Amino acid sequence: MTAASRETLPVPMPVLFLSHGSPMQAVQDDAVSQAWATEARALPRPRAILMVSAHWESGVPLLTGSTQPETIHDFGGFPPELYRLRYAAPGAPDVAQRAQALLKQADFCAGIDGTRGLDHGAWVPLLHMYPQADTPVLQLSVQPMMGAAHHVALGRAIAPLASEGVLIVASGHMTHNLRQYFHRDRSAVQQNRDFRDWVDARITAHHLAALTAWEAEAPYARGAHPTTEHFMPLFVALGAAGAHYDSTLLVQGYTGDVLAMDAYRFAQAASQAA
C-alpha cells in the first residue's frame, strides 16, 4: 500500500479473534459459521484482510507476498469434498510490504514469503465471511516459542493497518486439546470450561498482564493448550486492538465438549490507531 493510498479512516476496522474449528467447519452451516458471516456483513468492506493463523509457525514473523495465494489443504483423513474446496482470493503484496515495514519499525526481524498460500486456519473462516473471495488476503505467521508478550507486541506493531482499511483476523482456538477431542475425553469438560471462563473474564476486564501470564495463572492452562500455537493469535488480536478496546463476544460454544469455539470483536479506539 503506497503512502498516497494510506488515507486515515474515520474509525479503524475492528480486530477479530476466531476459534476456527476443524476443517469440517468449512462445510458446516451452524451457529459458528453463521456468526462469522453475520459479523462480516456488518463490517465496512475491508481493503484487505490480514489473517493471523495458528497453522503457520515460523522462527520470525513472516507475511505472505503472493499475488494469488494457493489454497493449502494442510490436513488429512477428511472427506474428499474438503480437498476440492478452493479460496481463490487475490493476495496483497503491497499490504505485506507495509506490514513488514511496521514490524521493522517495532524492531522485529520480519520477512515476506512469496510462495506461501492460505492454510485452513485462514480460508475456512473466509469461506463463510467473504464467500466471493474478491477481497485481497495475506497471512502473518506466529512464533509459539516466543510466548504471549511477543505476540501482543506483534499485534501492537501492525495495529496501524486497522486505520488503513485492513481487517486483522486472528484465527486460533480458545481451547485446543485434540487428544481429548479425538478420544471423547469427558473427564476434562469442566476444566476446559474453567479455563475458557477465566480467559473471557480477563478479556472483559482488560487484564492483559494476567492474560500474558496465562500459563502460570490460568486454571488448567496446559491442559487446555498442550501446545500453544492455537492460543497465540488471541494475543496478536489483543495487541492490535490496543489498551482501550471494547470487546464483544460474537459466539460461544464447544465442539466435542472440549474445544471452545469463542469468537470476539475488538473495537480499536480511533485515537490510539494513529
ABEGO torsion letter per residue (X at the ends): XBAAABBBBABBBBBBBBBAEBAAAAABBBAAAAAAAAAAAABBBBABBBBBBAABBBABBBBBABABBBBBBBBBGBBAAAAABBBABBBBAAAAAAAAAAAAAAGBBBBBBAABBBBAAAAAAAAAABAAGABBBBBBBBBAAAEAAAAAAAAAAAAAAAAAGBBBBBBBBABBBAAAAAAGBAAAAAAAAAAAAAAAAAAAAGBAAAAAAAAAABBGAAAABABAAAAAAAAAAAAAAEAABBBBBABBEBBGGABBABBBBBBBBAAAAX
